[in-house]
C-alpha cells in the first residue's frame, strides 16, 4: 500500500515523499509533482491507446492498470481494484488478436471469461479500438447489469456524445441497442468505416456492444476512456476519488444530456419555417403547450389560434361540413356548409399572404388524426412542388368555395403527450408529413426554478426511470413542471398533490410494473416529507 507521507526538498525542487510497503519491507522514494500527474491515473492508459502498438503489451498495460488506483495519483480508490481484474496476455504476430480487458475478478486467470468488460485492442497503423464487451463465456456474473435498460441507455448516450462532440461529422463511436444480443454482429457499415479493425471484428464482433475509435485529438481519447471507465466502475459500486468528483460530474453531465435530447423553442420555430408542419412530443409536464404558446406569441406575433383535439373531434369540426344554423323562417334550424378549424385558419392566412399564420393543435394525438384529416392529408406536404388542392363536398363560400388548398404561410404545430398514446400508433402517412421533435424533462429548468428539495427529488426520479424503465415506460417519466417550486413548503405540497397521484396512477395501471418497487419506495420518501 502506497501512502503519501509529506513534502521534502530535493535540491531546488519540491517533491512528494511516499512509502510503499511490499512483502513486509518499506520502500521510500521521491516523486516530482509532474510525475504524480503524468505517470498515474488515466494518462498511461490513454497513451497506450493513442500509440496503438502491441509491443510490450502485458507490461505496459499492467502499469497503466495499477496507476488507476490509489490516492497517490490514481482516479479510483484502492478498494476499486477489488471489483476488476486485468487480463492482457502477450500475443505473437500470428497467434491471435491482442487485447487488454478489465474483467470481473470471479473469472479464471486464463481462457474464456464472462460478464461486462472494458477492453482495448491494438491495431496496425491506428490507435487502439476502445470497446465495451460481453465476455465470450456469456453474461454471468454481470447479467443484471447488462440486462438493465439503463446500462444500454448510458452506453448509447456516451457514444452519441462522442460522435457529436469529437466526430467532426464522422462516426467515431457505435453502440448496440441491447448488449445481451450476442447473436448480433457489429453492422457491416461499421466494419467498412473502421477498416483497420477488421481482424478484431471478425473474432469479437458479436460480443462487442460499444466501440470507440479515437481520433488524433488527445482530448477525445481522454473523454471516451474517462466516460466508459467511470461508467464501468459505477456499475460495480465504485466512484472516482474526491479530487476527481467535479471532473467526473462534468463528463457525466455532458453525455447524460444525450439520454433525453430536447429541442429548444428556437429550433422548433426554425423547423416550422422549413417544414411547416411540426409536432412536439414528450412526457407530461415538460412544457410542450407552454412552448407552443410562446412560439405563437413571440415568433408569430400572435397571428394564429390554439385549438385542442379530443376523442369526439371529427372531420366536420376540423375540415368542414354541414352544421345546424339558425333559420330565417318558422322552421327553426337548418343545415348549411360550415368551415372547420383548418379551413378557417387557411382563410385567415390567405387574407394576409405576407404574414405567417400558426394553427396550434394541443393534444393532437387524443383524436384519430387520419380520420379527421380524411382526403385533406394530401395537402400536408411542406414542399409539394405544385399547388395541391382537394374537392369539397359542399360550397363553403369564399375564399375556397368547393376547392380547398393550404397557403404556404400557414404553419401547423401540434403537441402530444407521449404518456397518453405512443407515436407509433399515429397513422404512418400522418407521421411522414409532420416533423416530430422531442421535449424531455430538463434539470436546468429545475435548477433555475426549483429548490434543493425539488432538485434531489427530480434527480432521484429521473434515475429510477433511466435505469429501469422500458422504452415505452420511459416516455412516462414526469417532467420538470412537477418540480418547479422555490419554497420547500410549496415543493412538498406540489409533489404530494400532483406528482404522487400521477405515480400512483402509473402503478395502478401497471405502466411501471417492471420497476414498481422502486417507484413505491420513492412514493414512501415523498410521503415522509
KOLNUFI-99325 format. One record per residue (C-alpha): x, y, z; residue number from 1. Coordinates in pm, whole numbers. Example, Ala and Ser with C-alpha at 12.3 -4.5 7.8 and 13.67 -1.06 7.14 Angstrom:
BEGIN
<<1230; -450; 780>; 1>
<<1367; -106; 714>; 2>
This chain:
BEGIN
<<0; 0; 0>; 1>
<<140; 337; -103>; 2>
<<97; 629; 138>; 3>
<<181; 997; 93>; 4>
<<392; 1096; 391>; 5>
<<471; 1461; 324>; 6>
<<685; 1717; 142>; 7>
<<1060; 1741; 122>; 8>
<<1321; 1935; -74>; 9>
<<1547; 1774; -335>; 10>
<<1788; 2046; -440>; 11>
<<1569; 2336; -552>; 12>
<<1272; 2116; -644>; 13>
<<984; 2040; -409>; 14>
<<889; 1670; -419>; 15>
<<636; 1441; -256>; 16>
<<763; 1172; -18>; 17>
<<598; 827; -48>; 18>
<<639; 494; 126>; 19>
<<540; 166; -35>; 20>
<<507; -143; 180>; 21>
<<571; -463; -14>; 22>
<<609; -805; 147>; 23>
<<686; -653; 485>; 24>
<<955; -417; 359>; 25>
<<919; -42; 333>; 26>
<<1049; 130; 23>; 27>
<<1092; 511; 23>; 28>
<<1110; 721; -287>; 29>
<<1087; 1082; -407>; 30>
<<846; 1170; -685>; 31>
<<817; 1507; -852>; 32>
<<473; 1669; -879>; 33>
<<484; 1624; -1258>; 34>
<<538; 1251; -1213>; 35>
<<229; 1217; -995>; 36>
<<11; 1359; -1271>; 37>
<<182; 1224; -1581>; 38>
<<255; 865; -1475>; 39>
<<-59; 795; -1271>; 40>
<<-431; 797; -1336>; 41>
<<-558; 770; -1691>; 42>
<<-252; 912; -1865>; 43>
<<-71; 578; -1905>; 44>
<<-381; 414; -2042>; 45>
<<-461; 693; -2288>; 46>
<<-100; 688; -2410>; 47>
<<-126; 315; -2479>; 48>
<<-449; 371; -2671>; 49>
<<-311; 656; -2879>; 50>
<<3; 463; -2974>; 51>
<<-193; 151; -3069>; 52>
<<114; -75; -3063>; 53>
<<110; -423; -2903>; 54>
<<480; -401; -2818>; 55>
<<549; -492; -2450>; 56>
<<173; -523; -2427>; 57>
<<136; -704; -2094>; 58>
<<386; -495; -1901>; 59>
<<263; -158; -2029>; 60>
<<-99; -243; -1957>; 61>
<<-16; -376; -1611>; 62>
<<149; -44; -1525>; 63>
<<-139; 150; -1673>; 64>
<<-388; -58; -1476>; 65>
<<-204; -18; -1147>; 66>
<<-183; 358; -1198>; 67>
<<-563; 387; -1195>; 68>
<<-592; 315; -823>; 69>
<<-488; 483; -501>; 70>
<<-475; 837; -368>; 71>
<<-120; 897; -491>; 72>
<<-238; 980; -841>; 73>
<<-498; 722; -935>; 74>
<<-852; 813; -1033>; 75>
<<-1022; 547; -821>; 76>
<<-989; 431; -463>; 77>
<<-754; 144; -392>; 78>
<<-1062; -60; -295>; 79>
<<-1194; -27; -651>; 80>
<<-920; -266; -758>; 81>
<<-1117; -544; -587>; 82>
<<-1401; -524; -840>; 83>
<<-1195; -566; -1157>; 84>
<<-903; -773; -1286>; 85>
<<-668; -705; -1575>; 86>
<<-633; -966; -1850>; 87>
<<-364; -858; -2100>; 88>
<<-186; -1160; -2248>; 89>
<<112; -1126; -2475>; 90>
<<48; -1243; -2832>; 91>
<<275; -1336; -3117>; 92>
<<218; -1188; -3459>; 93>
<<17; -1490; -3576>; 94>
<<-132; -1625; -3254>; 95>
<<-449; -1420; -3228>; 96>
<<-596; -1077; -3154>; 97>
<<-417; -889; -2873>; 98>
<<-636; -726; -2610>; 99>
<<-632; -583; -2261>; 100>
<<-955; -643; -2071>; 101>
<<-1078; -518; -1735>; 102>
<<-1299; -808; -1623>; 103>
<<-1489; -927; -1320>; 104>
<<-1248; -1082; -1065>; 105>
<<-1455; -1402; -1037>; 106>
<<-1335; -1505; -1383>; 107>
<<-1046; -1752; -1420>; 108>
<<-696; -1621; -1480>; 109>
<<-691; -1753; -1836>; 110>
<<-926; -1885; -2102>; 111>
<<-1273; -1753; -2190>; 112>
<<-1429; -1509; -1945>; 113>
<<-1781; -1379; -1892>; 114>
<<-1962; -1060; -1798>; 115>
<<-1912; -691; -1870>; 116>
<<-1562; -576; -1961>; 117>
<<-1375; -266; -2074>; 118>
<<-1135; -372; -2349>; 119>
<<-872; -208; -2568>; 120>
<<-750; -374; -2888>; 121>
<<-424; -264; -3057>; 122>
<<-422; -232; -3435>; 123>
<<-162; -171; -3705>; 124>
<<-121; 194; -3803>; 125>
<<-416; 310; -3593>; 126>
<<-496; 389; -3229>; 127>
<<-635; 110; -3014>; 128>
<<-1002; 30; -3051>; 129>
<<-1177; 102; -2720>; 130>
<<-1476; -122; -2655>; 131>
<<-1730; -248; -2406>; 132>
<<-1752; -623; -2445>; 133>
<<-1954; -918; -2318>; 134>
<<-1710; -1198; -2244>; 135>
<<-1731; -1493; -2483>; 136>
<<-1828; -1715; -2187>; 137>
<<-2160; -1531; -2150>; 138>
<<-2335; -1262; -1945>; 139>
<<-2258; -1402; -1599>; 140>
<<-2161; -1266; -1348>; 141>
<<-2289; -931; -1484>; 142>
<<-2623; -1042; -1629>; 143>
<<-2813; -799; -1403>; 144>
<<-2604; -500; -1518>; 145>
<<-2605; -597; -1886>; 146>
<<-2977; -669; -1886>; 147>
<<-3079; -345; -1718>; 148>
<<-3218; -88; -1968>; 149>
<<-3019; 190; -1801>; 150>
<<-2681; 37; -1885>; 151>
<<-2761; 20; -2256>; 152>
<<-2902; 375; -2250>; 153>
<<-2593; 516; -2083>; 154>
<<-2353; 347; -2323>; 155>
<<-2559; 472; -2619>; 156>
<<-2562; 825; -2474>; 157>
<<-2182; 820; -2430>; 158>
<<-2136; 713; -2792>; 159>
<<-2379; 980; -2915>; 160>
<<-2189; 1244; -2716>; 161>
<<-1851; 1131; -2853>; 162>
<<-1981; 1143; -3210>; 163>
<<-2129; 1487; -3167>; 164>
<<-1850; 1640; -2962>; 165>
<<-1543; 1488; -3127>; 166>
<<-1650; 1319; -3450>; 167>
<<-1638; 1632; -3668>; 168>
<<-1901; 1487; -3897>; 169>
<<-1766; 1130; -3879>; 170>
<<-1893; 840; -3670>; 171>
<<-1625; 756; -3417>; 172>
<<-1844; 563; -3172>; 173>
<<-2115; 297; -3201>; 174>
<<-2337; 115; -2952>; 175>
<<-2563; -189; -2982>; 176>
<<-2928; -142; -2886>; 177>
<<-2920; -442; -2650>; 178>
<<-2584; -555; -2505>; 179>
<<-2721; -902; -2430>; 180>
<<-2780; -977; -2801>; 181>
<<-2453; -1159; -2857>; 182>
<<-2614; -1323; -3159>; 183>
<<-2597; -991; -3347>; 184>
<<-2272; -895; -3517>; 185>
<<-2137; -542; -3549>; 186>
<<-2304; -388; -3858>; 187>
<<-2133; -418; -4192>; 188>
<<-2140; -41; -4234>; 189>
<<-1924; -4; -3923>; 190>
<<-1683; -272; -4046>; 191>
<<-1636; -81; -4370>; 192>
<<-1599; 251; -4193>; 193>
<<-1345; 118; -3940>; 194>
<<-1135; -96; -4174>; 195>
<<-816; -100; -3956>; 196>
<<-1004; -313; -3701>; 197>
<<-1133; -591; -3932>; 198>
<<-938; -864; -3758>; 199>
<<-1087; -761; -3424>; 200>
<<-1443; -758; -3561>; 201>
<<-1400; -1097; -3724>; 202>
<<-1321; -1253; -3389>; 203>
<<-1515; -1041; -3139>; 204>
<<-1777; -855; -3348>; 205>
<<-2070; -1036; -3186>; 206>
<<-1969; -966; -2826>; 207>
<<-1868; -600; -2871>; 208>
<<-2166; -387; -2766>; 209>
<<-1997; -47; -2783>; 210>
<<-1688; 72; -2966>; 211>
<<-1490; 394; -2989>; 212>
<<-1221; 472; -3245>; 213>
<<-1004; 752; -3101>; 214>
<<-906; 1042; -3321>; 215>
<<-568; 1215; -3326>; 216>
<<-718; 1460; -3078>; 217>
<<-588; 1358; -2734>; 218>
<<-890; 1521; -2572>; 219>
<<-1124; 1279; -2747>; 220>
<<-923; 979; -2623>; 221>
<<-931; 1106; -2267>; 222>
<<-1304; 1185; -2287>; 223>
<<-1403; 845; -2424>; 224>
<<-1187; 646; -2183>; 225>
<<-1298; 855; -1885>; 226>
<<-1669; 819; -1964>; 227>
<<-1659; 444; -2026>; 228>
<<-1431; 361; -1735>; 229>
<<-1630; 576; -1492>; 230>
<<-1947; 402; -1607>; 231>
<<-1797; 54; -1566>; 232>
<<-1677; 127; -1213>; 233>
<<-2005; 300; -1122>; 234>
<<-2196; -11; -1229>; 235>
<<-1983; -202; -979>; 236>
<<-2042; 48; -699>; 237>
<<-1720; 246; -726>; 238>
<<-1682; 617; -798>; 239>
<<-1377; 836; -865>; 240>
<<-1181; 981; -575>; 241>
<<-1297; 1309; -422>; 242>
<<-1044; 1517; -616>; 243>
<<-1193; 1386; -942>; 244>
<<-1559; 1431; -845>; 245>
<<-1601; 1759; -1031>; 246>
<<-1433; 1620; -1342>; 247>
<<-1647; 1305; -1329>; 248>
<<-1966; 1510; -1293>; 249>
<<-1866; 1734; -1584>; 250>
<<-1813; 1434; -1811>; 251>
<<-2129; 1265; -1687>; 252>
<<-2339; 1577; -1740>; 253>
<<-2203; 1611; -2094>; 254>
<<-2318; 1267; -2207>; 255>
<<-2625; 1250; -1981>; 256>
<<-2783; 1523; -2192>; 257>
<<-2792; 1271; -2477>; 258>
<<-3013; 1036; -2277>; 259>
<<-3304; 1275; -2317>; 260>
<<-3227; 1511; -2601>; 261>
<<-3472; 1800; -2621>; 262>
<<-3542; 2064; -2882>; 263>
<<-3531; 2432; -2797>; 264>
<<-3800; 2685; -2882>; 265>
<<-3572; 2840; -3144>; 266>
<<-3510; 2501; -3307>; 267>
<<-3885; 2432; -3326>; 268>
<<-3951; 2777; -3475>; 269>
<<-3679; 2725; -3737>; 270>
<<-3818; 2382; -3819>; 271>
<<-4164; 2531; -3870>; 272>
<<-4013; 2771; -4124>; 273>
<<-3860; 2481; -4316>; 274>
<<-4117; 2203; -4272>; 275>
<<-4438; 2400; -4195>; 276>
<<-4589; 2103; -4007>; 277>
<<-4431; 2004; -3673>; 278>
<<-4536; 1800; -3368>; 279>
<<-4372; 1841; -3026>; 280>
<<-4397; 1522; -2820>; 281>
<<-4281; 1425; -2475>; 282>
<<-4376; 1311; -2123>; 283>
<<-4629; 1501; -1913>; 284>
<<-4510; 1823; -1752>; 285>
<<-4228; 1911; -1991>; 286>
<<-4381; 2239; -2112>; 287>
<<-4498; 2138; -2460>; 288>
<<-4812; 2353; -2454>; 289>
<<-4620; 2639; -2292>; 290>
<<-4356; 2630; -2567>; 291>
<<-4623; 2624; -2838>; 292>
<<-4794; 2925; -2680>; 293>
<<-4467; 3115; -2659>; 294>
<<-4389; 3040; -3025>; 295>
<<-4736; 3163; -3129>; 296>
<<-4694; 3479; -2923>; 297>
<<-4332; 3567; -2999>; 298>
<<-4237; 3412; -3335>; 299>
<<-4578; 3465; -3498>; 300>
<<-4678; 3788; -3319>; 301>
<<-4997; 3610; -3204>; 302>
<<-5109; 3563; -3565>; 303>
<<-5284; 3231; -3526>; 304>
<<-5502; 3030; -3292>; 305>
<<-5490; 2739; -3048>; 306>
<<-5736; 2451; -3050>; 307>
<<-5746; 2119; -2866>; 308>
<<-5827; 1777; -3002>; 309>
<<-6030; 1523; -2804>; 310>
<<-6189; 1184; -2882>; 311>
<<-6505; 1348; -3020>; 312>
<<-6325; 1576; -3267>; 313>
<<-6448; 1500; -3620>; 314>
<<-6371; 1572; -3984>; 315>
<<-6656; 1824; -3980>; 316>
<<-6504; 2006; -3680>; 317>
<<-6159; 2029; -3834>; 318>
<<-6206; 2048; -4212>; 319>
<<-6570; 2145; -4254>; 320>
<<-6917; 2000; -4305>; 321>
<<-7286; 2052; -4260>; 322>
<<-7379; 2212; -3930>; 323>
<<-7706; 2346; -3787>; 324>
<<-7762; 2719; -3831>; 325>
<<-8050; 2939; -3728>; 326>
<<-8313; 2951; -3999>; 327>
<<-8482; 3269; -4120>; 328>
<<-8832; 3121; -4119>; 329>
<<-9055; 2934; -3883>; 330>
<<-8880; 2601; -3938>; 331>
<<-8609; 2679; -3676>; 332>
<<-8273; 2521; -3756>; 333>
<<-8141; 2426; -4097>; 334>
<<-7812; 2267; -4204>; 335>
<<-7554; 2460; -4405>; 336>
<<-7186; 2410; -4505>; 337>
<<-6972; 2542; -4218>; 338>
<<-6587; 2573; -4229>; 339>
<<-6385; 2384; -3969>; 340>
<<-6073; 2497; -3781>; 341>
<<-5833; 2416; -4065>; 342>
<<-6039; 2587; -4334>; 343>
<<-6088; 2895; -4115>; 344>
<<-5713; 2913; -4043>; 345>
<<-5629; 2871; -4412>; 346>
<<-5869; 3157; -4496>; 347>
<<-5711; 3386; -4236>; 348>
<<-5361; 3304; -4363>; 349>
<<-5474; 3364; -4721>; 350>
<<-5611; 3707; -4629>; 351>
<<-5258; 3828; -4545>; 352>
<<-5005; 3629; -4753>; 353>
<<-4706; 3831; -4630>; 354>
<<-4761; 3727; -4268>; 355>
<<-4701; 3382; -4120>; 356>
<<-5001; 3220; -3951>; 357>
<<-4982; 2938; -3690>; 358>
<<-5250; 2683; -3608>; 359>
<<-5157; 2522; -3275>; 360>
<<-5331; 2188; -3209>; 361>
<<-5293; 2082; -2846>; 362>
<<-5319; 1711; -2757>; 363>
<<-5314; 1628; -3127>; 364>
<<-5293; 1254; -3060>; 365>
<<-5611; 1237; -2849>; 366>
<<-5815; 1209; -3169>; 367>
<<-5781; 985; -3473>; 368>
<<-5587; 1225; -3692>; 369>
<<-5610; 1003; -4000>; 370>
<<-5992; 1008; -3990>; 371>
<<-6010; 1376; -3902>; 372>
<<-5792; 1478; -4197>; 373>
<<-5953; 1247; -4448>; 374>
<<-5851; 1339; -4802>; 375>
<<-5704; 1668; -4670>; 376>
<<-5391; 1474; -4575>; 377>
<<-5298; 1520; -4942>; 378>
<<-5248; 1891; -4870>; 379>
<<-4991; 1842; -4593>; 380>
<<-4670; 1849; -4793>; 381>
<<-4407; 2103; -4682>; 382>
<<-4262; 2126; -5035>; 383>
<<-4536; 1996; -5267>; 384>
<<-4366; 2105; -5590>; 385>
<<-4703; 2217; -5723>; 386>
<<-5024; 2364; -5585>; 387>
<<-5218; 2087; -5412>; 388>
<<-5596; 2110; -5397>; 389>
<<-5885; 1885; -5298>; 390>
<<-6251; 1900; -5399>; 391>
<<-6501; 1965; -5120>; 392>
<<-6845; 1803; -5099>; 393>
<<-7017; 2137; -5044>; 394>
<<-6977; 2500; -5139>; 395>
<<-6829; 2673; -4834>; 396>
<<-6830; 3018; -4990>; 397>
<<-6530; 3245; -5029>; 398>
<<-6236; 3212; -5043>; 399>
<<-6245; 2837; -5116>; 400>
<<-6596; 2755; -5238>; 401>
<<-6565; 2386; -5338>; 402>
<<-6183; 2365; -5357>; 403>
<<-5953; 2364; -5052>; 404>
<<-5581; 2438; -5054>; 405>
<<-5336; 2545; -4780>; 406>
<<-5148; 2873; -4839>; 407>
<<-4769; 2849; -4787>; 408>
<<-4777; 3095; -4495>; 409>
<<-4997; 2859; -4289>; 410>
<<-4799; 2651; -4039>; 411>
<<-4933; 2380; -3807>; 412>
<<-4779; 2299; -3467>; 413>
<<-4914; 2001; -3275>; 414>
<<-4831; 1892; -2921>; 415>
<<-4875; 1540; -2793>; 416>
<<-4827; 1374; -2457>; 417>
<<-4631; 1055; -2514>; 418>
<<-4770; 917; -2188>; 419>
<<-5120; 911; -2339>; 420>
<<-5053; 735; -2666>; 421>
<<-4735; 624; -2839>; 422>
<<-4615; 800; -3153>; 423>
<<-4603; 457; -3316>; 424>
<<-4983; 434; -3332>; 425>
<<-5016; 765; -3516>; 426>
<<-5101; 692; -3878>; 427>
<<-4779; 633; -4076>; 428>
<<-4894; 864; -4355>; 429>
<<-4954; 1139; -4097>; 430>
<<-4615; 1084; -3933>; 431>
<<-4443; 1122; -4269>; 432>
<<-4595; 1466; -4318>; 433>
<<-4506; 1607; -3977>; 434>
<<-4160; 1663; -3830>; 435>
<<-4156; 1513; -3479>; 436>
<<-3934; 1679; -3216>; 437>
<<-3892; 1562; -2855>; 438>
<<-3921; 1763; -2536>; 439>
<<-3785; 1581; -2230>; 440>
<<-3755; 1676; -1862>; 441>
<<-3482; 1934; -1802>; 442>
<<-3260; 1953; -1495>; 443>
<<-3164; 2303; -1600>; 444>
<<-3523; 2421; -1555>; 445>
<<-3543; 2263; -1209>; 446>
<<-3213; 2424; -1109>; 447>
<<-3338; 2765; -1223>; 448>
<<-3689; 2748; -1081>; 449>
<<-3673; 2486; -807>; 450>
<<-3517; 2447; -465>; 451>
<<-3271; 2200; -314>; 452>
<<-3551; 1957; -228>; 453>
<<-3702; 1955; -577>; 454>
<<-3359; 1912; -737>; 455>
<<-3298; 1599; -528>; 456>
<<-3649; 1470; -598>; 457>
<<-3606; 1527; -971>; 458>
<<-3264; 1361; -991>; 459>
<<-3380; 1056; -794>; 460>
<<-3692; 1001; -1002>; 461>
<<-3514; 1052; -1335>; 462>
<<-3251; 799; -1225>; 463>
<<-3519; 539; -1149>; 464>
<<-3678; 574; -1492>; 465>
<<-3347; 587; -1679>; 466>
<<-3216; 277; -1503>; 467>
<<-3520; 51; -1508>; 468>
<<-3791; 172; -1747>; 469>
<<-3853; 3; -2080>; 470>
<<-3852; 229; -2385>; 471>
<<-4231; 258; -2365>; 472>
<<-4230; 330; -1991>; 473>
<<-3953; 589; -2025>; 474>
<<-4197; 816; -2206>; 475>
<<-4398; 831; -1881>; 476>
<<-4125; 1000; -1676>; 477>
<<-4280; 1309; -1512>; 478>
<<-4149; 1638; -1646>; 479>
<<-3984; 1930; -1471>; 480>
<<-4309; 2120; -1410>; 481>
<<-4380; 1885; -1118>; 482>
<<-4059; 2009; -951>; 483>
<<-4083; 2385; -1003>; 484>
<<-4111; 2550; -659>; 485>
<<-3870; 2792; -494>; 486>
<<-4012; 2733; -145>; 487>
<<-3969; 2390; 16>; 488>
<<-4312; 2401; 177>; 489>
<<-4470; 2467; -164>; 490>
<<-4248; 2197; -315>; 491>
<<-4366; 1936; -65>; 492>
<<-4730; 2028; -127>; 493>
<<-4688; 2027; -506>; 494>
<<-4516; 1690; -518>; 495>
<<-4762; 1526; -278>; 496>
<<-5075; 1658; -452>; 497>
<<-4962; 1642; -817>; 498>
<<-4664; 1409; -857>; 499>
<<-4764; 1137; -610>; 500>
<<-5113; 1083; -763>; 501>
<<-4957; 1057; -1110>; 502>
<<-4710; 792; -995>; 503>
<<-4990; 615; -808>; 504>
<<-5191; 602; -1131>; 505>
<<-4891; 457; -1314>; 506>
<<-4873; 181; -1052>; 507>
<<-5247; 114; -1061>; 508>
<<-5249; 85; -1440>; 509>
<<-4940; -138; -1445>; 510>
<<-4742; 110; -1655>; 511>
<<-4431; 74; -1437>; 512>
<<-4468; -290; -1336>; 513>
<<-4109; -368; -1428>; 514>
<<-3978; -135; -1156>; 515>
<<-4283; -90; -934>; 516>
<<-4094; -139; -607>; 517>
<<-3852; 142; -690>; 518>
<<-4147; 373; -760>; 519>
<<-4321; 266; -438>; 520>
<<-4004; 335; -242>; 521>
<<-3988; 682; -399>; 522>
<<-4352; 743; -303>; 523>
<<-4275; 641; 55>; 524>
<<-3999; 901; 61>; 525>
<<-4239; 1166; -73>; 526>
<<-4490; 1073; 197>; 527>
<<-4222; 1117; 466>; 528>
<<-4150; 1479; 371>; 529>
